[in-house]
């Protein structure tokens, strides 16, 4: 993939867009050469008609120095002249068509390469943005920018700026020929320019804002689709298909009407431009006809004038039309540049080191974290976890457990304090190198489309078939995979559809086991497992823990009891820490949580009046 030019947020839009053509200088140069050939051929084409009309079909003598040369070459047979000059005109037109077709092919080829280069860059850049961006920004908007707005640069440069330059050159060449033929007609042909300029100025000012609005509405429509189909289970469980269809219809009609309004404005603009050029042509034909009637201009010359007039008004109309259509491309290019201007999630230190040799000593030193909006999530967190140990994080929903573990792989960066691995701040490591040494099992197992083996190899791309199978056995996933007709070559439906929640979770655990990283983060990895499977998976995790640092977010008593150290979080702080037996004696909050977990109640379920009164008698330590 050709690397894209670096982004300069304060750079004017057109030069920034043109910079994407640098990798294709050769193609652009060839395209420019073909355009010049087309202009030259277009300038020559009407002269064959003039010769036929004025010197073959009439009695006019061919002026010097062409007359003697034509007589010497073709003789004095007018039939021969007719055939030769008509064929010459045909050849010029056919060659022009070939040049046009080849130029179009090069333009499309170059444009598509630019589009896919930009799509790759946008995809990679959006991937690099922080989790906070992905949480707060619609997925549909990102998809729209990659899929639709990526065409804006091709539309702006190759279908916009390039035709404008071509039209301007054509205008100069054809106007020069008009001046040579008849100064009055040439100057008269320019009378349309002020009217075209006023029309362009009026419509361009209104179309720009409308194009921006249409793109926002279309992006929202895509976002609505993603939102609905992602939550399709919820939609069906509440029988809200008709409600969602009505919402989509209302949003779609609004978007459709906005697009129709823009198209209508563009159509009116086209009518205005056509009307201006038609009136200009009529005026020139009248004046040219008067010149022919007075004998100052030949019939063949008036054909040349009309042809050149079309060649002059054609570029003028193209400039006007293209400038009007460019408003959509400009709107898309602005959206693309705005996305590329967003700062990636993390910035590496210039002297960042590789994390290949880390052993997994994790230390939080007085760490606090706040979101960009100022919401404080963690306050003065300090603890240490060494290889071979398992640290469990417990607490009510919103206590900051997931945010805390997210600081280790630098999904977020601490606001203050330091997160260290093997005695070095995580900022000192290359980000990708650091994350290669951390295996994560999320609470909601995520599977990609592809085979089961490909999903497990996501943990380690070079893993052998034997490694994949051993990891699946360790996660208690091999038995149900082996019962499938294609076993590990079984295709996984989107988001893991077709597997139960427990099966997806076991595959997720197997993927982490296969990664074999020194730091293991588990977000309640057994929440979807039955008691027997849970015990088998934890037996595998106990073996996996040997020599590794394991940090687990725990909501089940079985998970907590197995930990070497338990951190009780409340309101973003560690309010108690120790082993299970000790915390039962020292922390009333921990006792309350364990009591509720032991009877199978969620920590977020409302308590009975008796439970609340009993809990109120005990201060939370």
N, C-alpha and C positions, 0 to 999 in steps of 0.2 A: 504494500500500500504506500502510495506516495505521501510523504509527510506534508501536512498543511502548514502554511506560514504562521508565524507566531501572531497572537492577537494583540492589537493595540487599541484599547477601548476608546481613546480620545482621537483616533484617526478618522478622517472623513470617510463616509460610507463607501463612495465609489472607488477611491484608491484601495481601500481595504478589500473590497470585492474583487478588484482587478488583480490583487496580489495572488489570488488563488489560481490564476492562469500561468504563473511562473513555471510550474512543472511541465507545461505543455507549450512552451515557446515555439518549438518546431512546428507543431500542428497549427498554432495560431498564425505563424508566418506564412505557411502554405495556404491557409484559408484567406489571408489578406491578399496573397498573390492571385488566387483564383477570383477574388472580388474585383481586383484591378483588371483581370482578363475579361470578366463579364462587363465591366464598365466600357472597356475599349471596344468589345464586340458590339455592345449596345449602341455606341456612338457611330459605328460603321454601318450598321444594318440599314438605316433609312436611305443611305446614299445610293444603294443599288436600285431602290425604287425611284429615286430622283432621276438616275440615268435612264431608266426604262421610260419614264413619263416624258422627260424633257428632250431626250436625244434619240430614243428609239421610236417612240410613238409620235413624236413631233419632228419638225424639220429644223430644230435648233442645231447649230454646229457645236460640237464638243470643244470646249475652250482648251487653249494650250496650257500646259504642255501635254495634256492627256490625249487630245485628239489624234495627233500623228502616231503616238505609241499604240493606241487602240486600233487604228487603221492598219498599222504595220503588223500587229499581232493577230487580229481577227478578220482583217479584210473589210470590205465595205458592205457586206451582207447584213441588213438590219435584223433578219431572222436569227442569224448567228448571234448578233448582239443581244437580242431578246432572250434567247436560250441561256447564253453564258451568264448574263447579269441576274436573271431570275435564279439560276442554279447557284450563283455566288451568294445571293441573299439567303437561299435555303441552307447552304453550307454554314454560313455565319450563324443562322438561328439554331441549327442543330448543334454546332460546336458550343454555342452559348448555353444550350440546354444541358449538354454533357457537363460543362464547367459548373453550372448551377447545381446539378444533381450531385456531382462529386463534392462540391463545397458544402452542400447540405449534409452529406454523409459525414464529412469531417467535423462539421459543427455539432451534429447529434452525438458522434462518438466522443468528442472532447467534452461536450456538456454532460453526458452521462458519467464520464470518468470524474468530472468535477463534483457531480451530485453524490456519487458513492464515496469519494474521498471525504466530502463534508459530512456525509452520514456516519462514516467511521469515526471521524473526529468528534462529532456531536455525541455519538454513543459512548465513546471512551471518556469524554469529558463529563457527561451526565453520570456515568458509573463512578467517576472519581469524586463527585460531590458528596458532602456529608450526609449521614443518616437523617439529620434534622431536615435537610432539604427534601429528601424523598418522603419523609413522614408528612411534611406540611404542603407538598406540591403534588398536584394531580398526576397520576401516571399517564392518563390520556393526553395531558398537555405535552409531556415529554415525547410521547409517541408521535403526536401531531407535528412537533418541531422536527423530529428526525425524518418522518415519512413525507410530510408536505412542505414545510418551510425550507427543507434542504434544497428544493428546486428553485428557491428564490435567487440564489447566486447565478445559476445557469440562465434564468429568465432575465436577471438584471444585466449580466455581462454579455452573453452570447446572443440572447434574444432582445437585448435592450441597447446597451452602449455600443456594441459592435455594429448593429444595423444603423444606429444614429450616425456613427462615423462614416459608414459606407454611403448613407444617403447624402451626407454633407459633401463628400467627394464627388458623388454623381452629380449633385446639384451644381457644383463649381464647373465640372467638365461640360455638362450640357448647356449651362448658361453661357459659357465661353463660346460654344458653337453658335448659340442663338445671337450673341453679340456680333459675330462675324457675318451671319446671314442678314440680320436686320436689327439695328440698334433700337428702333422704336418698339418693335415687338418684344425684344428682350427686356427692356425696361418696363413695358406694360405687363409682362408676365409676373413681375415682382409685386404688383399691386395687391396680390392676395396675402402677402406675408403679414402685414399688420393685423388683418382680420383673423388669420390662423393663430397668431400670437395671443390675441385677446381671448379667442375661444379656448386655447390651450390653458391660459392662465386661469380662466374661470373654472373649467372642469377639473383641472389638476388640484385646485385648492379644495374642492368638495370630495373628490374621489379618494384622496389620501386617508382622510379620517374614516370614511366608510369602509375602505379595505381593511384598516386596522380593526374595526369593530367586527367585520365579517370573520376575520381570522380568529378573534377571541371567541365568537359564538361557535364556530366550527370546532375549535379546540375543546370547548365546554361540552359539545355534543359527543365527541369521542370519549371524553372523561366520563360522561354519563353511561356510555356503553360499558366501559371497563368496570365502573362501580357496580352496575347491575349484574353483569355476568360473574364478577368475582364473588358477589353475595347471592348467587342464584339459589343456594340452599335456603337462605333466610327468606328470599322472595317467595319461594314455593311453600315454605312452612307456614307463612302468614297468608298464603293465597293472594298475593299482591301483584299477580301478573298484569291484570287489567290496569291497576294503578300505575305500575311502572311503564306500561305501554302508553298510557295517557300522558305521563310526564315526558316521555321521549317524543311523543307526537307534538306536544306543545312546544318543546324546545326545538324540535326539527322544523316546525312551521315558522318559528321566529327566525331561525338561521336561514331557511329557504327564502323568506321574504327579504331579508337583508341582502342575500346574494342576488336576488332578482332586481332589487333596487339599484345595486351597483351595476349590474349588467345593463339595466335600462339607461343609466347615466352614460355608460360607455357607448351604447347604441346612439343616444342623442348626440354625443360628441362626434361619433362617426358621421352622422347625418350632417352636422354642422360643417365638418371638414370637407365632406363630399360636395355639399352645396357651394361652399366657397370656391373650391377648385373648378367645379363645373361652370360657375359664373365667370371665373377668370379665363377658362378655356374659350367660352363663348365670345367674350370680349376680344380675345386675341384672334379668333377665327374671323370675326367681323372686320377687324383692322387689317388682317392678312388678306382677306378677300378683296378689300378695297385696294390694297397694293397690287394684287394680281390684275384687278380690273383696270388700274392705271398703267400696267405694264412694267412696274418697278420690281415685281417679283414673279417668278415663273410658277406654274402649277406644281411642278416637282419640288420646288423650294418650299411651297406652302405645306406639302406633305412632310418634308423634313422638319419644318417648323412645328407642325402639330405633333410629330413623333417626339421631337426634343422637348416640346412643351409637356407631353405626358411624362417624359423622363425627368423633367424639372418638378412638376407637380406630384409625381409619384413619390420621390424622396421627401418633399414637403409634407405630403399626407402621411407618409411612413413615420416621419419625425413626430408629427402631431399624434398619430395613433399610438406609436410606441411609447411616447412620453406619457400618454394617458394610461396605457396598460402597465407601465413601469411602477405605478403607485402600489399595485399588489405585490410586485417583486420587492420594492423598497420596504414595505411593511413586513414581509417575511424575512428579509435580510436583517432588519432591525431586531426582530425576535431572535434570530439565530445569534447575532452578535451579543445580545443581552444575555443569552444563555451561556455563551462561551466566556463572557466577562465574569461569570460567577467564580468565586475562589474555590478550588478543590477543598475537600474535607480537611486535609492535613498538608502541612508544608514541611518537607524534610530539611534537616540541617545540612549545610554544605559538606560537612565532614562526617555524615552519617556512616555508621559501620554495619557490617553484615551480622545477622543474628544466628548464623548457622550453628555456632558452638554453644549456645546458651543451654544451661541445665534446668532452669525453671524456678529459681528463687524469686518469689514475687513479694514485693514490699510496698505498702501504701503508707506514705509519710505525710500525715496531716493534710489529706486531700479534701478539697471542696470542689463542687461543680455546680454551675448555674447555666441554664439555657440562654440563648441569645436575647430572649425577651426579659431576662432578669430573674426568672423563676429559679429559686435555689432548690437543688435536689439533694445534694450531699454536703455534709458539713464536718470537717475535721476528722476524716476517716483515717485510722492508723491500724495496721495489722501486718502480719508477715505469714507467708505460706511457703514451706520448703518442699523439695521433691520427696515424694513418698507420702505426703500428708494430703488429707482431704479436709477442706474448709467449707462448712455449710453456712449459707446466708439465709436467715429466716426473718420474717416480718410481715406485717399486713400489706395489702396492695397499696402501692404508691410510696413504700418506704425507701425506695431507691436501689433495690437489689440488682435489677437488670442494668441500670445506669452504671452501677459500681463495676460490674464485670465488663461493661462496654469500654471502660477506660483502659483495660489491659491491652487489647489489640488496637487501641487508638481509634475506635469508632467515634469517640469524643475525646477531647483533650481536657484535662483537669484545669479548672479556673485558677486554683492555687494548690500549693503542695506538690508532691512528686510521686509518680508511680514508677517503681524501679523493678527491673528484672536482672538478676545476677549483679546487683549493685549499680547498674547503670539506668539512667532515666530512659523511659521508652522512647523519648524524643531523639535519643542518640542512635537508634537503630533505623535502618531502611524499613519503611513501612511494610512492603510486601515480604521482605525477609522475616520480619517479626511475625507477621500473620501466618507465614508458613510453619511457624513453630508453635502455633496455638490451634487446638482442635475445639470446635464448638458444637454442642448438640442443643439446638433450640427447642423450646417447649412445643411449638407447632412445627412438626417435621415438614421439611420442604423437599419435594422431589421434582426433577426436571423431566421433560419429555425425552425419551430415549429408552435404552434397555436398563434392566436392574444393574447389570455389571457396570454400565457407563455411569450410573448414579453413584455407585459405591466408589468407583475410581475417581470421582470428583475429589475424594480425600487425598488420593495420590495417583496422579495420572499414569505413572509408569508401573503400577502394581500388576503383578502377574495374576493369571486366573486362580492359582493356588492361594495367593494372598487374599484375593477377593473372597474366596470361599471360606478361608479360615476366619476372616473378619466377620462374615455373616454367621458362622457357627458360634463365635464368641458372643455375638449380640443376640443369639437365639433366633436368628432369621433364616438359617439354612433350611430348616425343616419345611416351612411353608413355601419357600422358593423352590425346593426340590420337587414339590408336588405339582408345580406348574408345568404345562406341556413343554415350553421352551426354556424352562429353568431360568438361568441368569441372562438369557437372551430375550426374555419376555419384555415386550414394550410396556413402558409406563405411560399411562394417560396423563393429560395435563393436570398438574398439581397433585399427582399421585392418586387420581381417581381410579377406583377398582380395588384398592387396598383399604383395609380397615385402619383406624387411627393407630392401633397398636402395631400393626405391621409396618406402617410408615415410620413409626418411631423407632422400631428395631432396625430398619434399614438406615435411619439417620445415625443411630448409635454405631452401627457397623462401619459407616463412612468415617466417623471420627476415630474408631479403633484402627482402621486402615491407615489413617494419616500418621498415627504413631508419633504424635507431637509431645514435647516435654511439658507443655501446659495444656490442661484439659478443663474446659468450661462446660458445665452441664446445667441447663435450665430446666429443672425437673424432668429428667430424661425418662422416668418411668411413669409419668402421669397417665399414660394411655394403656398401661400394661396391667394384665391380671396379676394376682398375687404370685402365681407360680412363675410366670414369665419374668416378673419383676425380680424375684430372687435369683433366677438364672442370669439375668442381665447384670445384676449387681455383683454376682460372683465373678462374671467376666470383667467388670469394672474394677473389682478389687485386684485382680491379676494385672489389669492395665495400669493401676495406680503405682505399681512398683517402680520407684525411681522417678515418678512424675508428680507434678503439682496439680491437684484437682480442686477446683472451686465449683461448688454446686449450689444452685438456687433451689431451696427445698420447701415443699409444701406438704410432704408426707412424713409421718413419724418414722417410717422405716428408713428413709434417707437420712434423717437427722441423727438417729442413733449410731449410724455407722461412721460419723464424722470424727476426725481428730480434734477439730476446733469448730465451735459454733459461734457465729456472730449474729446477735439479735439487733436488727435495725428498726428504728422507729423515728419517723420524721426526718429521715436523712442522716441520723446519727447512730453510732454503735452504742446501745444502751446496756448491753451485757455481752459477755463472751466467756467461753469455757467449753467443757465437755458436757454431754447430755445430763449425766447424773448430778454434776455440780450446779448446773443452771436450774435444774428442778428445785434445788434448795435455795438458790439466791435470787432468782428472777421470777416475779409474779406474772409478768407478761409472757414469759416463756412457758410457765406452767399452764396459763390459760390457753395458749396456742396448742400445747401438747394435749391438753384435756379435750379440746374440741376436735383435733385431728384423730385422736384415738377412738372417738365415737363416730367418726366419719363425717363431721360437719365442716363446711367450708369456713375459712376464717372471716369471710365477708358476709356470712349469713347473719341476719339479725338475731340477737340473743333474747332469751326469755327474760321476763321481769326478774325472776329469781336469780338468773345468772348475772344480770346486770347489778342487782343489789349485792350479790356475793362478791362480784369483782370490785365493786366500789369500796368495799371494806379493806381491800388490799392495795396499798400504793404500788404503782408501777416503778420498778427500779430501773 
